[in-house]
Amino acid sequence: MLIVHVQIRVKPECVEAFKAATLANASASLKEPGIARFDFCQRSDDPTRFVLVEAYRTEEAPAAHKQTAHYAAWRKVADPMMAETRSGVWMKSLYPEDAGW
């Protein structure tokens, strides 16, 4: 399993629109065979900061995800809402074992 944590900060006036767009993307992403999990979190102490936690089943799945219509639609809408460039940290899952996902 490949896990990515994506850190995002949006413009204060865009928080609600960003949440709506990202919920739609997350919901559609979970239907992809290569995605085991797609969490969307908002920081409690700063409502303009979000984290996406994406768990991919294969090394090819992230690239496949980026080719989907829902991801392209999300990028088109969400990118202008961001206050800074999003950043991601890639990790390999150690637990649970891949079969546990």
C-alpha positions in Angstrom: 0.0 0.0 0.0 1.1 3.5 -0.8 -0.2 6.2 1.5 0.0 9.9 0.7 -0.8 12.7 3.1 -1.7 15.9 1.2 -1.5 19.2 3.1 -3.8 21.9 1.8 -4.4 25.5 2.9 -7.3 27.3 1.2 -8.3 31.0 1.1 -10.7 31.7 4.0 -13.5 32.8 1.7 -13.3 29.4 -0.1 -13.6 27.0 2.8 -17.1 25.9 2.2 -16.8 25.6 -1.6 -13.5 23.7 -1.2 -15.2 21.3 1.2 -18.0 20.6 -1.3 -15.7 20.1 -4.2 -13.4 17.8 -2.2 -16.2 15.7 -0.8 -17.4 15.0 -4.3 -13.9 14.1 -5.4 -13.3 11.9 -2.3 -16.6 10.1 -2.8 -15.9 9.3 -6.5 -12.3 8.4 -5.7 -13.4 5.6 -3.4 -15.1 3.9 -6.4 -11.7 3.5 -8.1 -10.4 -0.1 -7.8 -6.9 1.2 -7.0 -7.9 3.3 -4.0 -8.4 1.5 -0.6 -9.1 4.7 1.4 -9.6 8.4 0.8 -9.9 10.5 4.0 -10.7 14.2 3.9 -9.9 16.0 7.2 -10.1 19.6 8.4 -7.9 21.0 11.1 -9.8 21.9 14.3 -7.6 24.8 15.1 -7.5 26.3 11.6 -10.5 25.7 9.3 -8.5 26.8 6.2 -6.2 23.8 6.6 -7.0 20.3 5.3 -5.4 17.0 4.9 -6.2 14.3 2.3 -5.1 10.8 3.3 -5.1 8.6 0.2 -4.3 4.8 0.3 -3.4 3.2 -3.0 -3.4 -0.5 -3.6 -0.7 -0.5 -6.3 2.1 1.7 -7.5 0.1 2.4 -10.7 -3.0 3.6 -8.9 -1.9 7.2 -8.1 -1.3 7.8 -11.8 -4.6 6.2 -12.8 -6.4 8.4 -10.2 -4.9 11.5 -11.8 -6.4 10.5 -15.1 -10.0 10.4 -13.9 -12.6 12.9 -14.8 -13.5 13.6 -11.2 -9.9 14.4 -10.3 -9.6 16.8 -13.3 -12.8 18.5 -12.3 -11.6 18.8 -8.7 -8.3 20.3 -9.8 -10.0 22.9 -12.0 -12.3 24.0 -9.2 -10.0 23.6 -6.2 -6.7 24.9 -7.4 -7.8 28.5 -7.5 -9.1 28.2 -4.0 -5.7 27.3 -2.5 -3.8 29.9 -0.6 -0.5 28.1 -1.3 0.7 25.1 -3.3 -0.4 21.8 -1.8 2.2 19.4 -0.6 2.3 15.7 -0.2 4.3 13.1 1.7 4.5 9.6 0.4 4.7 6.6 2.7 4.6 2.9 2.6 2.0 1.2 4.9 3.5 -1.0 7.6 0.3 -1.9 9.4 -2.2 -3.2 8.7 -0.8 -5.6 6.2 -2.1 -5.0 2.7 -4.7 -7.8 3.0 -6.1 -5.9 6.0 -7.2 -3.0 3.9 
